[in-house]
Amino acid sequence: MHELENKVLSVVERHDMLDSGEKVLVAVSGGVDSMVLLLILRSLPLELKLHVFHLNHGLRPEAEEEARLVAGVCKNWALPCLVERVELPKSAKGGSVQSRARRVRYRLLAKAAREAGADKIALGHQANDQVETVLMRFLTGAGPEGLSGIPPVRGRYIRPLLEVGREEILAYAREKNLVWAEDASNRKTIYLRNRIRHRLIPYLLREYQPRLEERLQETAFVLREWTEFMADAVAKTLEEWQVDPGKECFAVPVERWLSLPVGLRRAVFRRLFFCAARAGARPEFKHSEAVLHLLAGENGKRIILPGEVECKKENNLLFIGPRQEKKKTAAFRYRLTIPGRTVLPGERGLVETAWVPRSAVPEDWQRISCREVFLDREKIVSPLYLRTRRPGDRFHPLGLDGSKKLKDFFIDGKIPRPQRDEILLLVDGKDRILWVAGRPDERARVTGRTREVLYLQFFPRKAGDVFYCGNNPSMV
């Protein structure tokens, strides 16, 4: 085997990239890196089943020629080849043309791998790409994850050339008489990466550090080890908190955050941020600092982060999730049919009511489901309504001596602010609140002197829709 092929095989084995006989989709642009990648994978003693994928973005005049080059090589080597063509409007939303092209490329790569039944997807990133990436992320602002650079393996994506330099690749290609395409856009210094490649790195190599590329690769390697360690610590923390990182909205008690070392607090925040943020959003140091200050600050504060992520501290909980625009809830008031069934408008569910004798009421009626209500008939004034809250609402919670502001009741019950305007209150003809959030009003309670009872049972449209339970509410 060629010396470079042995080097790549060593990288493949060290990172456990490939098993013998695996089916691999190889992304081939037609450039020298991807053409060398294809030839080396074809030459490794692993009996790999190779499929080739080429994407023509239609962004450059020479794109059609590159597609023909890749298809021709695959025909000569008897390799299956899929060529996809897409058009990317230059004025479309969603970031730069390059970022949109990248998203399309990865989406189509995943689709092609599924159709081909490929176990792995091989990409042609090499050592100089790694150096440029680390330096670019340092200049634009990145945390340890960003400065760890391009990973050799991420899921089924593998990069066998990541420890091979550009000069080694060119020498191998010439020795093997490979034909490849030159991408003229790689020389355009309007792009940051190209300015770093053609101007900054040569200057730093010449004036400051002749071993710059080696040092930056070492930096990426060390930080990748660190981020892997921290990822395990974050995963363990979220598991202990019973927080599912597969979601995009999170509510964690502040005391749990504050019990962590500061570095782990920051790492947990970044993990949850990426779950909640739009694709491509990245927090800066100032954003994680703002969240740490929010944890130590007062309730009722909120901040908006990149990627339309909202963080707020409420009832000693820290909420992280996609930004919620404040919507004014329309006032709701609807008369109940007593006795009988009332179907509430707006798909809010239904309510069934009946007059029952005192003897039919369970002795533990106060512990019955929060969707069931028992009230003394003689202590209420018909008709009865369900409505949403109003400014100044008060009621007499069962077991409490005196009245309480509804707002304070919600705060004490840790009911999130966005849900408070949605909760339905049971009121009588005098507009007295008789029941709220699973708590009856003291003034209409069933006692030993009660002769007849009004029984109501609520059936929300779906779990958690309108009704809350108890003093420490959970959605029903």
C-alpha positions in Angstrom: 0.0 0.0 0.0 1.0 3.6 -0.6 2.3 5.5 2.4 -0.6 7.9 2.3 -3.1 5.0 2.1 -1.5 3.5 5.2 -1.8 6.8 7.0 -5.5 7.1 6.2 -6.1 3.5 7.2 -4.5 4.3 10.6 -6.9 7.2 11.0 -9.8 5.0 10.0 -8.9 2.4 12.6 -8.0 4.8 15.4 -11.4 6.6 15.1 -13.3 3.3 14.4 -14.7 4.9 11.2 -15.3 1.8 9.0 -15.8 -1.9 9.2 -14.8 -4.3 6.5 -17.4 -4.7 3.8 -19.4 -1.6 4.8 -21.4 0.3 2.2 -20.2 3.9 2.1 -21.6 7.0 0.3 -18.7 9.2 -0.8 -19.4 12.9 -1.4 -17.3 13.8 -4.4 -17.3 17.4 -5.7 -14.7 16.8 -8.3 -12.0 18.7 -6.4 -8.7 17.2 -5.6 -9.6 16.4 -1.9 -12.7 14.4 -2.7 -11.1 12.7 -5.7 -8.2 11.5 -3.6 -10.7 10.4 -0.9 -12.5 8.3 -3.4 -9.4 6.7 -4.7 -8.0 5.9 -1.3 -11.2 4.4 0.0 -11.3 2.3 -3.2 -7.7 1.2 -2.4 -8.0 0.3 1.3 -8.1 -3.4 2.1 -11.6 -3.2 3.6 -13.7 -4.4 0.6 -15.9 -1.4 0.9 -19.0 -1.0 -1.2 -18.7 2.5 -2.5 -21.5 4.7 -3.9 -20.7 8.2 -5.1 -22.8 11.4 -4.6 -22.2 14.6 -6.5 -24.3 17.8 -6.0 -24.4 20.5 -8.7 -25.6 23.7 -7.0 -25.8 25.5 -10.3 -23.8 28.4 -8.8 -20.8 28.4 -11.1 -20.4 28.1 -14.9 -18.0 25.1 -14.5 -20.5 23.1 -12.4 -21.7 21.0 -15.4 -18.2 20.1 -16.4 -17.4 19.0 -12.8 -20.5 16.8 -12.8 -19.4 15.1 -16.0 -15.9 14.6 -14.6 -17.2 12.8 -11.5 -19.7 10.7 -13.5 -16.9 9.8 -16.0 -14.5 8.6 -13.2 -17.2 6.6 -11.6 -18.0 4.9 -14.9 -14.3 4.0 -15.5 -14.1 2.6 -11.9 -17.5 0.8 -12.1 -18.9 2.7 -9.2 -22.6 3.7 -8.8 -22.9 7.5 -9.0 -25.8 9.8 -8.2 -25.7 13.3 -9.6 -28.2 15.8 -8.1 -28.9 19.2 -9.5 -30.5 22.0 -7.5 -31.0 25.7 -8.0 -30.4 28.1 -5.1 -31.9 31.5 -5.7 -29.4 34.1 -4.7 -32.0 36.3 -3.0 -33.6 33.6 -1.0 -33.9 33.9 2.8 -32.0 31.7 5.2 -28.5 33.0 5.3 -25.7 33.3 2.8 -25.7 31.3 -0.4 -22.9 29.2 1.0 -24.8 28.3 4.2 -27.9 27.5 2.3 -25.9 25.3 -0.1 -24.4 23.5 2.9 -27.9 22.7 4.4 -29.1 21.4 1.0 -26.0 19.3 0.6 -26.4 17.6 3.9 -30.1 17.0 3.4 -29.5 15.4 0.0 -26.6 13.4 1.3 -28.7 11.9 4.0 -31.5 11.1 1.5 -29.0 9.5 -0.9 -27.5 7.4 1.9 -30.9 6.1 2.8 -31.8 5.2 -0.7 -28.4 3.5 -1.3 -28.5 1.7 2.1 -25.2 3.2 3.0 -23.9 2.8 6.5 -21.5 5.8 6.4 -21.1 9.0 4.5 -17.5 10.0 3.8 -16.5 13.6 3.4 -13.3 15.1 2.0 -12.3 17.5 4.8 -8.6 17.5 5.4 -6.0 18.9 7.8 -5.8 22.4 6.3 -9.6 22.7 6.4 -9.3 21.9 10.1 -6.7 24.6 10.7 -8.8 27.2 8.8 -11.9 26.3 10.7 -10.3 26.6 14.1 -8.8 30.0 13.2 -12.0 31.3 11.6 -14.1 30.3 14.7 -11.6 31.9 17.0 -11.8 35.2 15.0 -15.6 35.1 14.8 -16.1 34.0 18.4 -16.6 30.4 19.6 -16.7 28.3 22.7 -14.7 25.1 23.3 -17.1 23.2 21.0 -16.4 25.5 18.1 -12.6 25.6 18.7 -12.5 21.8 18.7 -12.9 22.1 15.0 -14.2 19.5 12.6 -14.8 16.1 14.2 -13.4 13.0 12.5 -16.7 11.2 13.2 -20.1 12.7 13.8 -22.8 10.0 13.7 -22.5 8.3 10.3 -20.4 11.1 8.8 -16.7 10.3 8.6 -13.7 12.3 7.4 -10.8 9.9 6.7 -8.5 12.7 5.4 -8.8 14.9 8.4 -5.1 14.3 9.4 -3.8 14.6 5.9 -2.4 17.9 4.7 -3.1 19.6 1.3 0.4 19.1 0.0 0.3 15.4 0.8 -3.0 15.2 -1.1 -1.7 17.0 -4.1 1.5 14.9 -4.3 -0.6 11.7 -4.1 -3.0 12.9 -6.8 -0.1 13.8 -9.2 1.6 10.5 -8.5 -1.6 8.6 -9.3 -2.3 10.7 -12.4 -5.7 11.8 -11.1 -7.7 14.3 -12.9 -9.6 16.9 -10.8 -11.4 20.2 -11.1 -10.2 23.5 -9.7 -12.9 25.5 -8.0 -12.2 29.1 -9.0 -14.3 30.4 -6.1 -11.7 29.0 -3.7 -9.4 31.9 -4.8 -11.9 34.7 -4.2 -11.0 36.6 -1.1 -14.5 38.0 -0.6 -15.1 34.9 1.6 -13.6 34.9 5.1 -12.3 31.4 4.8 -10.4 32.2 1.7 -8.9 35.4 3.2 -7.7 33.3 6.2 -6.3 30.6 3.8 -4.5 33.0 1.4 -3.6 35.9 3.5 -3.7 35.4 7.3 -2.3 31.9 7.6 0.8 32.6 5.3 1.4 35.8 7.3 1.2 34.0 10.7 3.4 31.2 9.4 6.0 33.7 8.1 6.0 36.2 11.0 4.9 34.4 14.2 4.7 30.7 14.2 6.2 28.4 11.5 4.4 25.5 13.2 1.0 27.2 13.3 -0.9 24.5 11.5 0.4 21.8 13.8 -0.4 23.9 16.9 -3.9 24.6 15.8 -4.6 20.9 15.0 -3.3 20.1 18.5 -5.6 22.8 20.0 -8.6 21.2 18.2 -7.6 17.7 19.4 -7.3 18.8 23.1 -10.6 20.8 23.0 -12.4 17.9 21.3 -11.3 15.7 24.2 -12.5 18.4 26.7 -15.9 18.8 25.0 -16.4 15.0 24.9 -15.8 14.9 28.7 -18.1 17.9 29.3 -20.8 16.4 27.0 -20.8 13.3 29.3 -21.1 15.6 32.4 -23.9 17.6 30.8 -25.8 14.4 29.8 -25.5 13.0 33.3 -26.7 16.3 34.8 -29.8 16.4 32.5 -30.6 12.8 33.3 -30.4 13.6 37.1 -32.7 16.6 36.5 -35.1 14.4 34.4 -34.7 16.9 31.5 -35.3 15.4 28.1 -32.7 17.0 25.6 -34.9 15.8 22.8 -37.3 18.6 23.4 -37.0 22.3 22.7 -38.6 23.9 25.8 -37.2 23.5 29.3 -38.1 24.6 32.9 -35.4 23.8 35.5 -35.4 24.9 39.2 -32.8 27.7 39.7 -31.4 25.9 42.7 -30.4 23.0 40.6 -28.5 25.3 38.2 -26.8 27.1 41.1 -25.6 23.8 42.7 -23.4 23.2 39.7 -19.8 24.5 39.1 -19.9 27.6 36.9 -18.3 25.9 34.0 -20.9 23.1 34.0 -23.7 25.7 34.3 -22.4 27.3 31.2 -22.1 23.9 29.4 -25.6 22.9 30.4 -27.0 26.2 29.1 -25.2 25.8 25.7 -26.6 22.2 25.4 -30.2 23.4 26.0 -29.7 26.5 23.8 -28.8 24.4 20.8 -32.0 22.3 21.4 -34.2 25.4 21.4 -32.5 27.6 18.8 -33.0 27.9 15.1 -30.5 26.0 12.9 -27.2 27.8 12.6 -27.6 30.0 15.7 -24.6 30.2 18.0 -24.4 31.9 21.5 -21.5 34.2 22.3 -19.7 34.5 25.6 -21.8 37.5 26.5 -25.0 35.4 26.1 -23.9 32.7 28.5 -22.8 35.4 30.9 -26.3 37.0 30.6 -27.9 33.7 31.5 -25.6 33.2 34.5 -26.6 36.7 35.7 -30.3 35.9 35.1 -29.9 32.8 37.4 -28.6 34.9 40.2 -31.1 37.8 39.7 -34.8 38.4 40.4 -37.8 36.6 39.2 -39.7 38.1 36.3 -36.7 38.9 34.2 -36.2 37.6 30.6 -33.6 37.9 27.8 -33.7 37.1 24.1 -30.8 35.2 22.7 -29.7 34.4 19.1 -31.8 31.9 17.2 -35.0 33.4 18.7 -34.3 31.7 22.0 -36.0 33.1 25.1 -34.7 32.7 28.7 -36.7 33.8 31.6 -36.7 33.4 35.4 -40.1 32.9 36.9 -41.1 31.3 40.2 -37.5 30.3 40.8 -37.6 28.3 37.5 -35.4 29.1 34.6 -37.3 28.7 31.3 -35.4 28.1 28.0 -37.2 27.7 24.7 -38.2 29.3 21.4 -39.2 32.9 21.8 -42.9 33.2 22.5 -44.6 36.3 21.2 -47.0 37.8 23.8 -50.5 37.2 22.6 -53.5 38.9 24.2 -56.0 36.2 25.1 -59.5 37.0 24.1 -61.9 37.3 27.1 -64.0 34.2 27.5 -67.4 33.8 29.3 -69.8 31.0 28.7 -73.0 29.9 30.5 -73.3 26.4 31.7 -76.3 24.1 31.3 -77.4 22.9 34.7 -78.2 20.0 34.9 -76.8 18.6 31.6 -73.9 18.9 29.3 -72.2 22.0 28.0 -69.9 21.8 25.0 -67.5 24.8 25.3 -66.7 26.8 22.1 -63.2 27.0 20.7 -62.5 23.3 21.2 -62.1 23.9 25.0 -63.8 20.6 25.9 -67.1 20.0 27.7 -68.7 20.2 31.2 -71.3 17.8 32.7 -73.4 19.0 35.7 -76.0 17.4 37.9 -77.8 18.0 41.2 -77.0 15.2 43.7 -78.0 14.6 47.3 -75.4 15.2 50.0 -75.3 11.4 50.7 -73.9 10.8 47.2 -70.8 12.9 47.8 -67.6 10.9 48.8 -66.2 11.7 52.2 -62.8 12.5 50.6 -64.4 14.9 48.1 -61.6 17.4 48.7 -59.1 14.9 47.3 -61.1 14.0 44.2 -59.6 14.8 40.8 -59.2 18.4 40.0 -61.7 18.0 37.1 -64.5 17.3 39.6 -66.2 19.9 41.7 -68.7 19.7 44.6 -70.6 22.8 45.7 -73.4 23.5 48.2 -76.4 24.4 46.1 -77.8 26.8 48.6 -74.6 28.9 48.6 -74.4 29.6 44.9 -76.5 32.0 42.8 -77.6 30.7 39.3 -76.7 30.9 36.5 -73.1 29.6 36.5 -70.5 30.6 34.0 -66.9 29.6 33.0 -64.7 32.6 32.2 -61.1 33.8 32.1 -59.5 35.9 34.7 -60.0 39.7 35.0 -57.9 42.4 36.8 -58.7 42.5 40.5 -60.1 39.0 40.7 -60.2 37.5 44.3 -61.6 34.4 45.8 -61.6 32.5 49.1 -59.5 29.3 48.5 -60.8 26.3 50.4 -59.1 26.0 53.8 -57.9 29.6 53.8 -59.1 32.1 56.3 -60.0 35.1 54.1 -59.7 36.0 50.5 -56.7 36.0 48.1 -55.9 37.8 44.9 -56.1 35.4 42.0 -52.8 36.7 40.7 -51.1 35.7 44.0 -52.8 32.3 44.0 -51.3 31.7 40.5 -47.9 32.9 41.6 -47.9 30.7 44.8 -49.1 27.8 42.7 -46.2 28.2 40.2 -48.6 28.5 37.3 -46.5 29.9 34.4 -47.6 33.4 33.4 -48.4 32.5 29.7 -51.0 29.9 30.9 -52.8 32.1 33.5 -55.0 33.9 30.9 -56.1 30.5 29.5 -57.3 28.9 32.8 -61.1 28.9 33.1 -62.7 30.0 36.4 -66.1 28.8 37.6 -68.3 31.8 38.7 -71.9 32.2 39.7 -74.6 34.8 38.9 -72.9 37.3 41.3 -69.6 36.8 39.5 -68.1 35.2 42.6 -65.3 32.8 41.8 -66.4 29.3 43.0 -63.6 27.2 41.7 -60.2 27.7 40.1 -57.2 25.5 39.2 -58.6 22.5 41.2 -59.4 24.6 44.3 -63.0 25.2 45.3 -64.1 28.4 47.1 -64.5 28.3 50.8 -67.9 30.1 50.6 -69.5 27.3 48.6 -68.0 24.3 50.4 -69.9 21.2 51.2 -70.5 20.8 54.9 -72.5 18.5 57.2 -75.5 20.9 56.9 -75.5 20.7 53.1 -78.6 19.1 51.7 -78.1 19.2 47.9 -74.9 19.4 46.0 -74.0 20.8 42.5 -71.7 18.3 40.9 -69.5 19.4 37.9 -67.0 17.3 35.9 -64.7 18.9 33.3 -63.5 17.1 30.2 -60.7 19.1 28.6 -60.2 18.7 24.8 -56.8 17.3 25.5 -54.5 16.8 28.5 -53.3 20.1 30.0 -55.5 22.3 27.8 -57.3 24.5 30.3 -57.4 23.0 33.8 -54.7 22.8 36.4 -54.6 20.8 39.6 -53.9 21.7 43.2 -51.4 24.1 44.8 -48.4 22.6 43.0 -50.1 22.3 39.7 -49.5 19.8 37.0 -51.6 19.7 33.9 -54.4 17.2 33.9 
